[in-house]
Amino acid sequence: MPKSRSWGSGYRCLVLRSAGGAGPPLSRHLSSVGFTTVVVSSEAEALAALGRETLAAALIPQSFGPVAITSLVARAGHQRPEVPVIVLGTSGTVQEAVDAMQQGAADYLAPPLDAETLLARLGRLLERAARPEEPPPGPSAALAGLVGTSASIRGVLATIDKIARYKTNVLILGESGTGKELIARALHSRGPRRQQLFVPINCATLGRELLENELFGHERGAFTGAAERKKGLFELADGGTLFLDEIGEMDPATQAKLLRVLERNEFRRVGGTGKVKVDLSVLAATNRKIDDAIRTGTFREDLYYRLKVVTLVVPPLRERKEDIPALIDSFIADFNRRNGQKILGISPTALRAIMDYDWPGNVRELKNAVESASILASGDTIGLDGFTDLPLRGGRTPRPGEDAAGSGELSFPVGCSLATAERELILATLRRHPGKREAARVLGIGLRTLYTKLSGYRARRPPRPNADSA
């Protein structure tokens, strides 16, 4: 960060303040080094500010949730591709930092927020944005992260090359964590709509009413608390691409409304009567077997055919293990770039154990594990001891309640709390059934209940050493 106390002069920074949050103190810190701050209190005000202001950076509390963060990151990136968005964490866990990065943030700050750390990290991001523009990307630059030489991944990349040039709907099928959103982003960034917004939403995390409100927006007075008109994600993505992740979890009533948009390129806001016209591409993804869902009546066949103009199937990581070394190198390089670290690689012992593991959570699980191990590394090489949360051979002690022999049975000592037993049962079930819908079915609970419990576990997880550098 520059030494001058006025190094922020000429920069305007957006600060989104949550209830009881650190908006005013952050604003004062930024003003002390010359920034002009734009402080807002809602997602709608932030979107409006991003549309009208020439901003250098944006600070967004993670408490606003993944939908708000992805919307704001998309708008900031559309305004100027190098506008950095910094997410202000709530718990400081490694998983929260990973979530922020997956939502598109340029950086993540763990609590408690420190003014000097904030200014230093913001200074580095602005210096990076001010560097001379690099030459135009080569043919595979948009596919960074989809690395490997296996026949299956080469087939996926070849299909992306063929279809990216067209304004068409694509259905992406594959297990959880295989990289379906990464493929959707690659299709958008290489296609004719690349100058417009890419807007993702996970359909499994919201109930029907909330999902429809996010997708279609609402008119003022549509329901209690609707004090102003809100544009939905369809309007935000107009001209660009809307990515509907886990579309197999969408309620049939919402499916019918989505079908209307795809057929007529128009919709009505919640509580509205006027038609809103849009022109966009819809990319959808699911880890479900859609044929089974159509037979059971939980997914509309006419919507399926509207979405599957082109179908792209992503292979699970266990079927392309030869790509794991290249993926690890890619994740380490990305970690080093974002955090200014110098991790050189992974030990042969750790790599052998990783290659022996089946990775039920696929590429996402591998990426999270490598990032966590990079944070915990005591030197410049990742060792087997960095993968403490995984059942790698020789790599960890069984969790409380877990059978070390891997028989699939759990045991708990008398006096163990019900909450602890429930948590271990849920996590053990997810290790055996990585698909959350299948895990919820096995556990006999609703999918939304499972998501709620997992969010609670992440929030209560104590921070690991150096989590603020994630």
Secondary structure, 3 states (H helix, E strand, C coil): CCCCCCCCCCCEEEEECCCCCCHHHHHHHHHHCCCEEEEECCHHHHHHHHHHCCCCEEEEEHHHCHHHHHHHHHHHHHHCCCCCEEEECCCCCHHHHHHHHHCCCCEEECCCCCHHHHHHHHHHHHHHHHCCCCCCCCCCHHHCCCCCCCHHHHHHHHHHHHHCCCCCCEEEECCCCCCHHHHHHHHHHCCCCCCCCEEEEEHHHCCHHHHHHHHHEECCCCCCCCCCCEECHHHHCCCCEEEEECHHHCCHHHHHHHHHHHHHCEECCECCCCCEECCCEEEEEECCCHHHHHHHCCCCHHHHHHHCCEEEECCCHHHCHHHHHHHHHHHHHHHHHHHCCCCCEECHHHHHHHHHCCCCCHHHHHHHHHHHHHHHCCCCEECHHHCCCCCCCCCCCCCCCECCCCCCCECCCCCCCHHHHHHHHHHHHHHHCCCHHHHHHHHCCCHHHHHHHHHHHHHHCCCCCCHHHC
